[in-house]
């Protein structure tokens, strides 16, 4: 299993980073990112902790743990700036909290994210437009199919739009607690529920993560 969107008690999750990684490793994860919510004020604090815990876990256990962030509910004009700062501070993956249908994300967030060279994943992008998805494809920004309750309401639209635009996709848990972590069975059901057939679901769960890791230089 691969998962590039998880949270700890550094933002609104319930576990410490090292415990979340250990629990993911125990159920068979081979690669994951810990991507706590950040804005300008807590960016450095979050990354300082995640870099240390992810390095320890990757060195001791058979799992690739990547320190990252999810830039969340920030002004759209500052997304690229914050993403660049996160890179300079050591983030190995940068997600942006997209325009999910269940939260009041500022309009224009999706467009700002897909236009940033420092962003890797646009998380739960909601009713993303075809033009935004095409920009994401050109810039190598992956769109997320979300296993999170509520955020997943638009998964079918995301998949269809990404397929038309030729945009890379990954399926993530957006885990906030250990019970949110993915199993292959549940992840497959989420992919099928988003309108993919079995072959498409297999590609989403296997090829999507490998393509993303290649973008990150981790293959």
C-alpha positions in Angstrom: 0.0 0.0 0.0 1.0 3.6 -0.7 -0.5 6.6 0.9 0.7 10.2 0.5 -1.8 12.1 2.7 -1.9 11.5 6.4 -2.2 13.6 9.6 -0.8 13.4 13.2 -1.4 15.3 16.4 0.9 18.0 14.9 -2.3 19.2 13.3 -5.7 17.5 13.7 -4.8 13.8 13.9 -4.6 11.7 17.0 -1.3 9.9 16.9 2.4 11.0 17.0 4.2 10.8 13.7 6.3 7.9 14.6 3.3 5.9 15.9 1.3 6.6 12.8 4.2 5.4 10.6 4.6 2.3 12.8 0.9 1.4 12.5 1.0 1.9 8.7 4.1 -0.3 8.5 2.4 -3.0 10.6 -0.5 -3.3 8.1 1.7 -3.5 5.1 2.4 0.0 3.8 5.6 0.3 1.8 5.6 4.1 1.3 3.7 6.9 2.9 3.8 10.6 3.5 3.0 12.4 6.7 1.5 15.7 5.6 0.1 17.7 8.5 -2.0 20.9 7.8 0.2 24.0 7.7 0.0 27.7 7.1 2.7 30.3 7.4 2.8 30.2 11.2 3.4 26.5 11.9 5.2 25.4 8.7 8.7 25.2 10.3 7.5 23.6 13.6 5.7 20.8 11.7 8.5 20.0 9.3 11.2 20.0 12.0 9.4 17.2 13.8 8.3 15.2 10.7 11.8 15.2 9.2 13.3 13.6 12.3 10.6 11.0 12.8 10.3 10.0 9.1 14.1 9.6 8.9 14.2 7.4 11.9 11.3 5.2 10.6 12.8 4.9 7.1 16.2 3.9 8.6 14.9 1.3 11.0 11.9 -0.2 9.3 11.1 -1.4 5.8 9.0 1.6 4.8 9.7 4.8 3.0 8.3 7.6 5.2 8.3 11.0 3.6 8.0 14.3 5.6 5.5 16.6 3.9 2.8 19.2 4.4 -0.7 19.9 3.3 -1.1 23.6 2.7 -4.6 24.3 4.1 -7.1 27.1 3.8 -4.4 29.7 3.0 -4.9 32.7 0.7 -4.5 31.4 -2.9 -2.0 34.2 -3.6 0.4 32.6 -1.0 0.2 29.0 -2.0 3.2 28.9 -4.3 5.2 30.9 -1.8 4.4 28.5 1.1 5.1 25.5 -1.1 8.5 26.9 -2.0 9.2 27.6 1.7 8.2 24.0 2.5 10.6 22.7 -0.1 13.5 24.8 1.3 12.7 23.6 4.8 13.0 19.9 3.8 9.5 18.8 2.8 9.8 15.8 0.4 6.1 16.1 -0.7 3.8 19.1 -0.8 0.1 18.7 -0.9 -2.5 21.5 -1.2 -5.9 21.2 0.4 -8.1 21.5 -2.7 -11.6 22.9 -3.2 -13.5 19.9 -1.6 -17.3 20.2 -1.8 -17.6 19.9 2.0 -15.4 22.8 3.2 -15.3 26.6 2.4 -12.0 26.5 0.6 -11.2 29.8 -1.1 -12.2 29.7 -4.8 -9.1 29.8 -7.0 -7.1 27.4 -4.7 -7.2 24.6 -7.2 -5.9 26.9 -10.0 -3.1 28.3 -7.7 -2.0 24.8 -6.7 -1.8 23.3 -10.2 0.1 26.3 -11.4 2.8 25.9 -8.7 6.0 24.1 -9.6 6.4 23.2 -5.9 3.2 21.3 -5.5 3.0 17.5 -5.9 -0.7 16.6 -5.1 -3.9 18.6 -5.2 -5.8 16.9 -2.4 -9.6 16.3 -2.8 -10.0 18.9 -5.6 -13.8 18.7 -5.6 -15.4 20.0 -8.8 -12.1 20.7 -10.5 -12.4 22.1 -14.0 -11.0 20.4 -17.1 -8.7 23.3 -17.8 -7.3 23.1 -14.2 -6.8 19.4 -14.7 -5.0 20.0 -18.0 -2.7 22.5 -16.3 -2.0 19.9 -13.5 -1.1 17.4 -16.2 1.4 19.8 -17.8 3.0 20.6 -14.5 3.1 17.1 -13.1 0.6 17.8 -10.3 -1.3 14.7 -9.3 -5.0 14.8 -8.4 -6.2 12.9 -5.4 -9.0 10.3 -5.2 -9.9 10.6 -1.6 -10.9 7.8 0.8 -12.0 10.4 3.4 -15.7 10.7 4.2 -17.1 13.8 2.6 -14.0 14.7 0.6 -14.7 11.6 -1.5 -18.1 12.9 -2.7 -16.6 14.3 -5.9 -14.3 11.3 -6.6 -16.2 10.3 -9.7 -15.9 13.8 -11.2 -12.2 13.9 -10.3 -11.5 10.6 -12.0 -13.5 11.4 -15.2 -11.9 14.8 -15.5 -8.4 13.5 -14.9 -8.8 10.8 -17.5 -9.9 13.3 -20.1 -7.0 15.6 -19.2 -4.4 12.9 -18.9 -3.6 13.9 -15.4 -1.8 11.6 -12.9 -3.9 10.4 -9.9 -3.2 8.8 -6.6 -5.7 7.4 -4.0 -5.0 8.5 -0.4 -6.5 7.9 3.0 -6.3 11.5 4.4 -6.0 9.5 7.7 -6.4 11.3 11.0 -6.6 8.1 13.1 -5.2 4.6 12.8 -8.5 3.2 11.7 -8.4 5.5 8.7 -5.3 3.8 7.2 -6.0 2.0 4.0 -6.3 -1.7 3.3 -6.1 -3.0 -0.3 -9.7 -4.2 -0.1 -11.1 -0.8 1.0 -8.9 1.2 -1.4 -10.1 -1.0 -4.3 -13.7 -0.4 -3.3 -13.1 3.4 -3.2 -11.5 3.2 -6.7 -14.4 1.2 -8.0 -16.9 3.6 -6.4 -15.2 6.4 -8.3 -16.2 4.8 -11.5 -13.1 2.8 -12.4 -13.2 -0.8 -13.5 -10.9 -3.4 -11.9 -8.1 -2.7 -14.3 -8.4 1.0 -13.7 -8.5 0.5 -10.0 -5.4 -1.6 -10.1 -3.6 1.0 -12.1 -4.6 3.8 -9.7 -3.3 1.9 -6.7 -0.1 0.6 -8.3 0.9 2.8 -11.2 -0.2 6.1 -9.8 2.1 5.9 -6.7 5.0 4.7 -8.7 4.6 7.6 -11.1 4.5 10.0 -8.2 7.5 8.5 -6.6 9.4 8.9 -9.9 8.4 12.6 -9.9 9.8 12.9 -6.4 13.0 11.1 -7.4 12.3 8.2 -5.0 12.4 5.2 -7.4 
